[in-house]
Amino acid sequence: MTGSMAFFAIEDLFLKRAAEALPPGQVLALTGAAGAVVFWLLAASKRQPVLSRDALRGVPLLRTLSEAAAAIFYIIALAYAPLSMTSALLQASPLVVTAGAALFLGETVGWRRWTSILVGFAGVMVILSPWDAGFDPTGLFTVACVVVLASRDLATRVMPARIGTFQVAAWAYLGLVPAGIGLMGLMGDSFVPPTPGQWLGLSGALLTGLFGYYAVVAAMRLGEVSVVAPFRYTRLVFAMVVAMIFLGERPGPSTLIGAALVVGSGLYAFARERARRLRQA
């Protein structure tokens, strides 16, 4: 899981630089097309059909649409917001998933975990600091991304067991292509031929994203979820180091304090969930 988060942090760096030099929608469409080819081949090797009616109905369709919408918000955030702030806000995702599972899936969430969720949301507000004169509204794109990612993760929880992992991944990447083209049309962008250096950066984003995806799936399948999942927060450490070294960012006090609140509340929620499962066992 830790290795996966390192790969994802490096992928974010590649994507941010690409989205700053090229139209964000174009970056989204190109990475979606390349990833779809890779996962289509992997799905075919496992005899998991990509061209299936399952992709166009019910929970799989909802997941694909959520993935596409979240990717649109995230690529815009990467293009225009500081990477350290974007990564800090992204850590609120498990808290939103926990709240969504309680509200929409009927999962039991006690008052302690609800309190940790509220503390995490307070951390999000501290990171955004809307009361500050230097408020950066681009952070709201990451907040929107976190909310939509929660719907994706909740859809994944109720996905039929007969649908394979590579099928789901191929559908998700395929969904990024029309999403990217639509974003280009919405922003009035036209296709910009990438330079050799930009092609190299896009390739780097694809490779690190694929390695990260493989590692996170392996971690969740091989390890106990309640033990492995908290290591997702190492992504914030890697992202801040990458942002400071390669982008010259210096996270301010609001970002650091807010990130501490979000991560601390998330770790507490994971600990409470683990304790609850042990009592049930």
N, C-alpha and C positions, 0 to 999 in steps of 0.2 A: 504493500500500500504506500509506503514511504517513497519507494522508487517510482511508482506511478505518479505521485504528486510532484516529484521532481521533473518528470517528463512533461507533465501538463503545464508547469510553470515556464519551462523553456518554450513549449508550444505557444503559450500566450505572448512571449517576447517576439517570436517569429511573426505571429499573427498581427500584433500591434504595429510592428514596423511595416508589414505589408499593407495593413489597412490605412496607415498614415500616408503611404506613397501611392496606393491604388484605390479605386472606389471600394468601400467596404463590401458592397453587394457583390462585386466581382470576385473579391477574395473569398467570400462565402460560397459562391457558386463553383469556383475552381476547386476549392478544398472538398466541397461536397461531391463533385463529380469524381475526383481522384479516390476519395475514401469509399465511394459507392462501388467502384470497380474492384478495389481490394477486398471488401467484405462480400461482394457478390461472388467472387472466386472462392473465398473461404466457405461461404454458404453452400456453393455447388459441391465443394469437396466433401461436405458433410451431408449431402443430399437434402439440403434445406431449400425448398423452392422460394425464390425471391418474387417471381411473378405469380402471386397468389391472391385470391380474393380476400384472404385474411387481412392483407395490407390496406384494404380500402373500406374497412368497416369496423365498428366497435372500438374496443380498447386499443388495438394496434394503431388504428388511424388517429385516435386521440393522442397517443404517445408521439407519433410522427409529427403531427401538427404542433404539439407542444415543443418538441425538439427544434423545429424550424423557427417558431416564434422566439424561443429563448436564444437561439443562435443569432437572430437579427438584433435583438437587444444587446447581446454580449459583444458582437463585432462592432457595433456603434460605440459601446462603452470603451472597448479597447482602442478604438481610433481616436477618441476625443477626451477620455478621462485618464488620470494617472493610474498606472498599473497597480501601484501599492493600494490605492483606494478601492479599485475594482476588485482586487483579490480579497481585501478585508471584508467588503460587503458580501462577497460570494460565500463567505463562511457561515452566513446566516441560513443557508439552504437547508441543513438538517433540522433546524428549529421550525422552519416553515413546513417541512414535510411532517414533522411530529404533530404540529397543530392541525394540518390538513387531514392526517390519518384519524385524529380524534373527531374532527368535525364531519368528515365525509365517509370514513370507513368504519366508524364505530369503535375504534381502538380506545382502550382505557388509558387515560392520562391523568395522573393525580395532581393535587394542588402544587406539589413541589416542582414537578416538571413544567406546569403552567407558569409558575413563578420564574423558572429559568428561561422560559420562552419570552416572557415579558422583559426580563433583564437583557436578553439578547436583542430584542427589538429596540430597547433603549440604547444599546451599543450601536445599532444601525443609525439611530438619530444622531448620536455623538459623532460618528464618522461623517455623516452628511453635513452636520452643523448648519441647518437651514436658517438659524438665527444669526449666523455670522455674516459680516459684510462681504467676505470672500467666498460665499456659498457657490459651489460648482454644481449646477443642475444636471450635468452629464452623469453624475452618480445615480440619478434616478433610473437611468437605463439598466444599470446593474440590479437595482431593486426590482424592476419589472422582470428582469431575467430570472432572478431568484424565485419569484412567485410562480412564473411559468414552469421553471424547472421542477418545482414541487408537484405540479400537476403531472408532469412527465414521470416523476418517480412514483407517484401514487398509482398511475396507470400501469407502470411496470410491475407493481406489487400484485395486481389482479390480472396480469397477462396470463392467458391459457398456457399450461405447462407444455403443450405440444409444439409451441412456437419456439424455434431455436434462437440462441443468442446472436448468431451471425445474420440470421434473417432480420432480426430487429435492428441490428447495426446498419445493415445495408439499406433498409427502409429509411432509417434516420438520415443517412448521408444523402440518399436520393432526394429526400425532402428539402435538403439545403439548396439544391440547384434552383428550383422555381422560387424559393424564398430569396435567394441572392439576386436573381433576375428581377423579381418584383421590387426589391429594395433599390436596385439601380434605377428602375423606372420611377419609383416614388421620389428619389433624390435627384432625378434628372441627370444621372451619370451615363456616360457612354463608355464602351470598352476601351481600356488603355492597354496596349501591348506591353507585357512585363519585360523588363530588362533581364539579361542573364543573371545578375545578382538577385533580382526579385524572384525569378524562377527558383533560384537556389534557396531563398528564404521560404517560399511556399513549400518546397520539397522538405525543408527542415521541419516546418509546421506539421506536414502530413506524417512524416516518420515519427516524430516525437509524440504526436497525438495517437498514432497506432500503437506504439510501444506502451504509452500510458494506459490506453484502453485495455490492451491485453493484460497488463499487470494488475489493473484494478479488478478485472473480471476474475483473474486467477486468485487474487487475495480474498475476494468475497466468496469464492467457491471452496477454497481450501481452508480458510480460517473461520473461527467463530465470529459472526458479524459484530456482536457487541464488543469484542476485543479489537477487531481489525478496524472497524469504522472510525473510531476516534483519531486514527493516524491520518485521516483526511486533512486534518488541520495543519499538518506539516507543509501543505501547499502554500500557506500564507508565509511561512518562513522562507521557503525557496523563492517565492514571488518577490518578497521585499528585498532579498539579497540580489536577485537578478535586476530589479528595478534600480537599486542603488548603484550597482556596478556598471550596467550597460545603458541605463537611461538617465543617470544622474539625479534620480529622485531622492528626496529626503522627506520621509513621512513625518507629518506634523504631530503635535501632541494629541489632537482630536482623533486622528487616524489610529494612533497607537493605543490610546485609552479605549476607544470604541472597539477596536479589534480584540483587546483583552477581555472586554465584557462579552462580546459575541462568542469567542472561543471558550472562555471560562464557563459560560452558561451552557454551551453545547456539550462540553466535557461532562458537566454535572448531569445533564439530561441523559447522556449515554450511560453514566454510572448508575443512575436511578433505574434505567431500563434494564441494565444487566442484573441489578439486584432483584428487580421484579421477576425476571425470567428464572433466576436461581431459586427464588421462593416457590415459584410454580413447579419447577422441576422437583 
